[in-house]
Amino acid sequence: MATPAAHVWRPSLARLIKLDWVAPAGRGGTLMPPPSLQWPAKDPSDVLDYQLDIAAAVAGDLGDCIATLDVTISPEGVGNLTLNSASADGTIAVLWLAGGLPGTTYVVCVRIGTEAGRVIARNILLPVMAMAAPPGGTSVQADGSAVLVGTGTLSTQ
């Protein structure tokens, strides 16, 4: 009898951001600030993995990897985006994010400490948009309440 193969989970490359490093400007040159980092939009009901790869920041030090992660999300409060879990795989930080209010762009601040003592902090934008209709023909409002479409009856959650 065949034994079922175990599934190996791999984070989605669709939500991977790799840090790029800008070469120093020559004498008298100025550096332009890099564009804001942004993950693709998510639906409030999505619970998805988002990644930040810091390999460029530790290039040349093959043994260095992520030792600590500190993640803060703003704005905060009921119904806003939440961090379900955070983990590291070498030079890649993996964050599982859930919830959020439609029409809100969140700032996810990731502060990473490496084994060699480096500290890398980046703000990443994550827009939340309603992309799926809730079951039963309801429409979720920004305050978390639901309106039954076509009836005008308001139900609380």
N, C-alpha and C positions, 0 to 999 in steps of 0.2 A: 504494500500500500504506500502511495506517495505521501510525503510529508509536505504540508503547505509551506511555502517560503515566507519568511518574515519580511514585512515591509520596512524598508529603511526610509525614514522621513528625511526629506531635504527641503530646506526653505525655498520659497519661490523666488526665482530671479526677476520676476516682474516687479518686486518691491525691494530691490537692492540698490543702494547708493554707495558708490566708491568714491572715497576722497581723492581729489586730484590736487597736486601741489604745484604752485606757480614758481617758476625759476626766479631768483632774485633779479630786480631791475638793475641795469647798468648805472654807472655814475650819473647822477642827475636825473635818472629815470624815476617814474612813479609807478607804483602798482595800483591797478584798479581792484576794488574789492570783488571777490568772486560772487557769482550769482547765488541767490538763496537756494539752499538745498530743499527739495520738495519730493515727497512720495506721491504716488497716484492717489486720487480721491477714493474714499471708502464710503459705504452705506452704513447708517447707524447700526444695522443689525449684523454687519460683518464682524467676525473675530478672525484677524489675519496676522500673519508673520511679516514683520518689516525688518530689513537688515541695513546695517551700516558697516562697510568694510574699511578698515583703517590701515591696510597693508602698505599704502604709500607713505604713511607717517612713520612706519618702523622699517622701511626698506634699508637694507644694509646690516640689520641686526636680526639674523635669521631665527634666533631663539626667543625674540620678544613676542609677546602675545597679550591679550586682554586678561587682566587680573581682577579688576573691579569695574562695576557699572553703577552709575547713579543717573536715574531718569526722572525728570520732572516734566509735567505737562501743564500748559496754561491755555485757556482759562480752566479753572478748577470748579467743582461743584456738582450737584446732583444732575445726572443725565449727560454730563460731559464725558469726553474721551477718558478711558482708563487703561492702565497698564496691567494686563493679566499676569505676565511673567517676562523675565529678561534672562538671557543666558549668553554665553560666549562660546565661539568655536574658533580657536586660534585668533585671527585678526578680525573676525566678523562678530558684531553684536547682533543678536536676534531678539526683537521685541514683539510680543504678542499684544496687540492693541484691540480694544473693543469699545462699542458705544459711540457716543458723540451726538451732538445736536446738528440737524441739517442746516446748511448755510453757514457753518462755523469753520474757520480755519484755525487749527490748533498749532501751537508751537511745542514741539517735543525737544527738550534739551537733553542731550546725551553727553554725560561726562564720563570718560573712560580713563582708567589708570592701567598702565601696562606693567608687566613683570620687571622691566628695566627701569621703571620710575617715571616714564613719560606720562603726561596728562594731556588728553585731547578732549576738547569740548566743542560741540556743534549744535546749533539749532536747526531743526528740520521741520518744515511746514507739512501739515497733513490736513487737507480739506475734507470735510464730511458733507456729503450730498445724498439726498433721498434718491436712490436708484431702483428700489424695489418697493412695490406696494405691500403694506402689511396684510396678513391674511384676514379674510372676512370683509374686505372692502372698506377698511378703516384708513384714515389718514392721520399720522402721528404729528402732533403740533410741537413747537419748540419747547413748551413747558412739560412735555411728556404725556399730555392727555391725548385721547384719540377721538376723532369725530367720525361717526359712521356716515359714509358717503351716501347721499341721496335721501337720508332721513332727517338730518339735522340734529339727531340725538347725540348728546355728548356723554361719553363714558370715561371714567377715570381709570388709570392703571396703577 
